[in-house]
Amino acid sequence: MTSKIIFASKKLGTIHHNQLQAMLDRFNLGTLISSRKTELGAMGQTMFVSSTKGDFILKGNPLYHGQLEEEKFFIENIVKRTDTPVPIPYLIDNSSDIFGWSYALMPHLPGEHIDSKLLKNTLTKENKLQIAESIASTLAIFHKWKVADFGELHTETMKITPFKPTYTDWIFQRIMFWLEDAKKYSTITDEDIEWSRSLLAEAEEAFHSLDSPTFIMGDFKPGNFLVNSGESGWRISGVFDFTNSYFADPVSDLIKMVTYYLNHNETGIAKHMLNKYFEGWSGRNFIKSRLKVHMLHQRVLDWGNGKATKTATWDNSLSFSEWAATYTELIASLVD
């Protein structure tokens, strides 16, 4: 389920004090002090819970069968393979007697989101460059986890189900499917379709050359990691929410942060992050081709969502291809 596009949200709903205390009692985690919903929580699934034994995150009402088990699998493997701070132990209660649904309880990691009220206007350019370097190194470490097949985790067998017929076919077909779907909510012209197909065609060789699938987080964005300042400067202090993780092209994990920086007029920060990540890599043309395709993928999803929900903030006079091309060309130009 990790690679599926999930638009529905199963929020926690109203949670009562006695329910939270019953949860804490189940794991012998002290007496409830306070609780509140998270501002940037995963689809309304999370809540801060503070007790006499520590601070925790409740994640409940799973979006699909196996969501919590899947996330636990990825977290426990990351702990074994890296030093990246992740929420461990990841405790799961599959019974529904307390809340009416299963849930997970995990430690609340230290730090702040880079776009939080506390940091948004206080980070200096040097701070941001340090964070960009930490993002690059964190993702590079994640991507050392290599597997035999491009695919997603099967939540019952906990084995990788390969993409059919190939990863290249899967990602290309996915892009065109969602571009066609966007016609329900916006104007997608024949020129938009042809432009997208030509970009994919140009990248075929780059994708067919991929032979080493890696773990990818799938949703590396400001809401899913924390930072803090230490002796060596600003660094990532925690990463969480592995619901969208699977095994594919590692380059795809860079896209959401590049998009974030570009949308905040921080092109230099995006460039610094990319070039730190790609230090020592060869085949720059193939890298750029893959980046452009993954950026197209993200632009298709964002366009469709923005038009369907009427939350699009870009110039409505632009066609899809005009709007998306500004991102695909820019990201390629950022890699030295």
C-alpha positions as CSV (number, residue, x, y, z in Angstrom):
1,M,0.0,0.0,0.0
2,T,2.9,2.4,0.4
3,S,3.0,3.7,-3.1
4,K,-0.8,4.3,-3.4
5,I,-2.1,7.8,-3.6
6,I,-4.5,8.3,-0.7
7,F,-6.8,11.3,-0.7
8,A,-9.2,10.1,2.0
9,S,-8.5,10.9,5.6
10,K,-9.5,9.0,8.7
11,K,-9.2,11.6,11.5
12,L,-9.0,10.7,15.2
13,G,-12.3,12.4,16.0
14,T,-13.0,13.3,19.6
15,I,-10.7,11.8,22.1
16,H,-11.5,11.7,25.8
17,H,-9.2,12.0,28.8
18,N,-10.2,8.5,30.1
19,Q,-9.4,6.9,26.8
20,L,-5.9,8.4,26.7
21,Q,-5.3,7.3,30.3
22,A,-6.5,3.8,29.4
23,M,-3.9,3.8,26.6
24,L,-1.1,4.9,28.9
25,D,-2.1,2.2,31.4
26,R,-1.9,-0.4,28.7
27,F,1.7,0.3,28.2
28,N,2.5,1.4,31.7
29,L,3.4,4.9,30.6
30,G,2.3,6.9,33.6
31,T,-0.5,9.4,34.3
32,L,-1.8,11.8,31.6
33,I,-0.8,15.4,32.0
34,S,-2.0,16.9,28.7
35,S,-2.9,16.3,25.1
36,R,-3.6,18.2,21.9
37,K,-3.9,17.5,18.2
38,T,-0.8,18.0,16.1
39,E,-0.9,20.9,13.7
40,L,1.0,19.1,10.9
41,G,-0.2,15.6,11.7
42,A,-0.5,12.9,9.1
43,M,-4.1,13.4,7.7
44,G,-5.4,14.2,11.1
45,Q,-4.2,10.9,12.5
46,T,-1.9,12.1,15.2
47,M,-2.0,13.7,18.7
48,F,0.6,14.9,21.3
49,V,0.2,13.1,24.6
50,S,2.2,14.1,27.7
51,S,2.4,11.9,30.8
52,T,4.4,11.6,34.0
53,K,6.7,9.2,32.0
54,G,7.4,11.3,28.9
55,D,6.0,12.9,25.8
56,F,4.5,10.7,23.1
57,I,2.7,10.8,19.7
58,L,-0.6,8.8,19.3
59,K,-1.2,7.7,15.7
60,G,-4.5,6.0,15.1
61,N,-7.5,5.1,12.9
62,P,-5.3,3.6,10.1
63,L,-5.9,4.6,6.6
64,Y,-5.6,1.0,5.4
65,H,-5.0,-2.5,6.9
66,G,-1.4,-2.9,7.8
67,Q,-0.5,0.8,7.9
68,L,0.9,0.8,11.4
69,E,2.7,-2.5,11.0
70,E,4.3,-1.3,7.7
71,E,5.5,1.9,9.4
72,K,6.9,-0.1,12.3
73,F,8.8,-2.3,9.8
74,F,10.5,0.7,8.1
75,I,11.3,2.4,11.4
76,E,12.9,-0.7,12.9
77,N,15.0,-1.2,9.7
78,I,16.1,2.4,9.7
79,V,17.3,2.0,13.3
80,K,19.3,-1.1,12.4
81,R,20.9,0.5,9.4
82,T,21.4,4.2,10.3
83,D,21.9,6.6,13.2
84,T,19.0,8.8,12.0
85,P,16.6,9.6,15.0
86,V,13.2,8.0,14.4
87,P,10.4,7.3,16.8
88,I,11.4,4.1,18.5
89,P,10.0,2.1,20.2
90,Y,6.9,2.0,17.9
91,L,4.2,0.4,20.0
92,I,1.1,-1.0,18.4
93,D,-2.2,-1.9,20.0
94,N,-4.4,-3.8,17.5
95,S,-7.4,-4.0,19.8
96,S,-10.2,-1.5,19.3
97,D,-11.7,-1.5,22.8
98,I,-10.3,2.0,23.8
99,F,-10.8,4.1,20.7
100,G,-12.8,1.9,18.3
101,W,-9.7,1.5,16.1
102,S,-6.1,0.3,16.4
103,Y,-3.3,2.7,17.1
104,A,0.4,3.2,17.6
105,L,2.2,5.1,20.3
106,M,5.7,6.4,19.9
107,P,8.1,8.9,21.5
108,H,7.8,12.6,20.7
109,L,11.1,13.5,19.0
110,P,13.0,16.7,19.9
111,G,13.2,19.7,17.6
112,E,11.1,22.0,15.5
113,H,9.8,22.0,11.9
114,I,11.7,24.4,9.7
115,D,8.5,26.2,8.8
116,S,7.2,26.4,12.4
117,K,6.3,29.8,13.9
118,L,9.4,29.6,16.1
119,L,11.9,29.0,13.2
120,K,10.2,30.4,10.1
121,N,11.5,33.9,10.5
122,T,14.6,33.3,12.6
123,L,16.8,30.9,10.6
124,T,19.7,32.6,8.9
125,K,20.9,31.7,5.4
126,E,23.8,29.9,7.1
127,N,21.4,27.9,9.3
128,K,19.3,27.0,6.2
129,L,22.4,25.8,4.3
130,Q,23.4,23.6,7.3
131,I,19.9,22.1,7.3
132,A,20.0,21.5,3.6
133,E,23.3,19.6,4.0
134,S,21.7,17.6,6.8
135,I,18.8,16.7,4.6
136,A,21.1,15.6,1.8
137,S,23.2,13.4,4.1
138,T,20.1,12.0,5.8
139,L,18.6,10.9,2.5
140,A,21.9,9.6,1.2
141,I,22.1,7.4,4.3
142,F,18.5,6.2,3.9
143,H,19.3,5.3,0.3
144,K,22.1,3.0,1.2
145,W,19.4,0.4,2.0
146,K,19.4,-1.4,-1.3
147,V,17.1,-4.3,-2.4
148,A,16.7,-6.6,-5.3
149,D,13.3,-5.4,-6.7
150,F,11.6,-2.1,-7.4
151,G,8.4,-2.4,-5.5
152,E,6.3,-1.8,-2.4
153,L,6.0,-3.7,0.9
154,H,3.2,-6.2,1.1
155,T,1.6,-5.6,4.5
156,E,0.7,-9.2,5.2
157,T,3.9,-11.0,4.0
158,M,6.2,-8.1,4.7
159,K,8.0,-8.8,1.5
160,I,8.5,-6.6,-1.6
161,T,5.8,-6.8,-4.3
162,P,7.6,-5.8,-7.6
163,F,6.1,-3.1,-9.8
164,K,4.6,-4.5,-13.0
165,P,5.8,-4.9,-15.6
166,T,8.8,-2.7,-14.7
167,Y,9.5,0.3,-12.5
168,T,9.9,2.5,-15.5
169,D,6.5,1.5,-16.9
170,W,4.9,1.9,-13.5
171,I,6.1,5.5,-12.9
172,F,5.5,6.6,-16.5
173,Q,1.9,5.1,-16.5
174,R,1.2,6.6,-13.1
175,I,2.1,10.1,-14.3
176,M,-0.1,9.8,-17.4
177,F,-3.0,8.3,-15.4
178,W,-3.1,11.3,-13.0
179,L,-2.7,13.8,-15.8
180,E,-5.7,12.3,-17.5
181,D,-7.5,12.3,-14.2
182,A,-6.8,16.1,-13.8
183,K,-9.1,16.7,-16.8
184,K,-12.0,16.2,-14.4
185,Y,-11.1,19.4,-12.6
186,S,-9.1,21.5,-15.1
187,T,-8.2,22.0,-18.7
188,I,-5.5,19.6,-19.9
189,T,-4.8,20.2,-23.6
190,D,-3.4,17.9,-26.2
191,E,-0.2,20.0,-26.0
192,D,0.0,19.3,-22.3
193,I,-0.3,15.6,-22.9
194,E,2.3,15.6,-25.8
195,W,4.7,17.7,-23.7
196,S,4.5,15.3,-20.8
197,R,5.0,12.3,-23.1
198,S,8.0,13.8,-24.8
199,L,9.6,14.5,-21.4
200,L,9.1,10.9,-20.4
201,A,10.4,9.6,-23.8
202,E,13.6,11.7,-23.3
203,A,14.2,10.0,-19.9
204,E,13.5,6.4,-20.9
205,E,17.2,5.5,-21.2
206,A,18.0,7.1,-17.9
207,F,15.3,5.0,-16.1
208,H,16.1,1.8,-17.9
209,S,19.7,2.1,-16.7
210,L,18.5,2.0,-13.1
211,D,19.4,-1.4,-11.6
212,S,19.8,-0.8,-7.9
213,P,16.4,0.1,-6.2
214,T,16.7,1.6,-2.7
215,F,14.5,2.4,0.2
216,I,12.8,5.8,-0.3
217,M,10.9,7.6,2.4
218,G,8.4,8.8,-0.3
219,D,7.2,11.9,1.7
220,F,10.3,13.8,2.8
221,K,8.9,17.3,3.5
222,P,9.0,19.9,6.3
223,G,6.1,18.4,8.1
224,N,7.8,15.0,8.5
225,F,11.2,16.0,10.0
226,L,12.5,18.1,12.9
227,V,15.7,20.1,13.3
228,N,17.6,21.6,16.2
229,S,20.9,23.4,16.8
230,G,23.9,21.6,18.3
231,E,27.7,21.9,18.6
232,S,28.0,21.2,14.8
233,G,25.3,23.6,13.8
234,W,21.7,22.9,12.6
235,R,20.9,19.3,12.0
236,I,17.9,17.0,11.5
237,S,16.8,15.8,15.0
238,G,14.0,13.4,14.0
239,V,12.3,11.9,11.0
240,F,8.8,10.3,11.0
241,D,5.8,9.2,9.0
242,F,6.9,6.4,6.8
243,T,3.4,5.6,5.4
244,N,4.5,6.4,1.8
245,S,7.8,4.5,1.8
246,Y,8.7,2.0,-0.8
247,F,11.7,0.8,-2.9
248,A,12.5,2.7,-6.1
249,D,14.7,5.5,-7.5
250,P,16.4,7.4,-4.6
251,V,16.3,10.7,-6.6
252,S,12.6,10.9,-6.1
253,D,13.0,11.6,-2.4
254,L,14.6,15.0,-3.2
255,I,11.6,16.4,-5.0
256,K,9.4,17.7,-2.2
257,M,12.2,19.6,-0.5
258,V,13.3,21.1,-3.8
259,T,9.7,22.2,-4.5
260,Y,9.5,23.7,-1.0
261,Y,12.6,25.8,-1.5
262,L,11.6,26.9,-5.0
263,N,8.2,28.0,-3.7
264,H,9.9,30.0,-0.9
265,N,12.3,31.7,-3.4
266,E,15.3,29.8,-2.0
267,T,16.7,28.5,-5.2
268,G,20.3,28.7,-3.8
269,I,19.3,26.5,-0.8
270,A,17.8,23.9,-3.2
271,K,20.9,24.0,-5.4
272,H,23.1,23.5,-2.3
273,M,21.1,20.5,-1.1
274,L,21.1,18.8,-4.5
275,N,24.8,19.2,-5.1
276,K,25.7,18.0,-1.6
277,Y,23.5,14.9,-2.3
278,F,25.0,14.2,-5.7
279,E,28.7,14.6,-4.6
280,G,30.7,11.8,-6.2
281,W,27.9,10.7,-8.6
282,S,28.6,10.3,-12.3
283,G,26.2,10.5,-15.2
284,R,24.8,14.0,-14.7
285,N,22.6,13.9,-17.8
286,F,20.8,10.8,-16.5
287,I,20.4,12.3,-13.1
288,K,18.8,15.5,-14.6
289,S,16.5,13.4,-16.7
290,R,15.3,11.4,-13.7
291,L,14.9,14.6,-11.6
292,K,12.7,16.1,-14.3
293,V,10.4,13.1,-14.5
294,H,10.0,12.9,-10.7
295,M,9.3,16.7,-10.6
296,L,6.7,16.2,-13.4
297,H,5.1,13.4,-11.3
298,Q,4.8,15.8,-8.3
299,R,3.6,18.7,-10.5
300,V,0.8,16.4,-11.9
301,L,-0.3,15.4,-8.4
302,D,-0.2,19.0,-7.1
303,W,-2.0,20.4,-10.2
304,G,-4.8,17.9,-9.9
305,N,-5.2,18.4,-6.2
306,G,-5.0,22.1,-6.4
307,K,-7.6,22.3,-9.1
308,A,-9.9,19.7,-7.5
309,T,-9.9,21.4,-4.1
310,K,-9.8,24.9,-5.6
311,T,-6.6,25.7,-3.5
312,A,-4.3,26.3,-6.5
313,T,-2.2,29.4,-5.8
314,W,-0.5,29.8,-9.1
315,D,-1.3,31.9,-12.2
316,N,-4.5,30.5,-13.6
317,S,-3.6,31.8,-17.1
318,L,-0.8,29.2,-17.3
319,S,-1.4,25.9,-19.0
320,F,-0.3,22.8,-17.2
321,S,2.8,22.3,-19.3
322,E,3.8,26.0,-19.0
323,W,3.5,25.8,-15.2
324,A,5.2,22.4,-14.8
325,A,8.0,23.3,-17.2
326,T,9.2,26.1,-14.9
327,Y,9.9,23.4,-12.3
328,T,11.2,20.6,-14.5
329,E,13.7,22.9,-16.3
330,L,14.8,24.7,-13.1
331,I,15.5,21.5,-11.1
332,A,17.7,20.2,-13.9
333,S,19.6,23.5,-14.0
334,L,20.4,23.3,-10.3
335,V,22.7,20.2,-10.6
336,D,26.2,21.1,-11.5
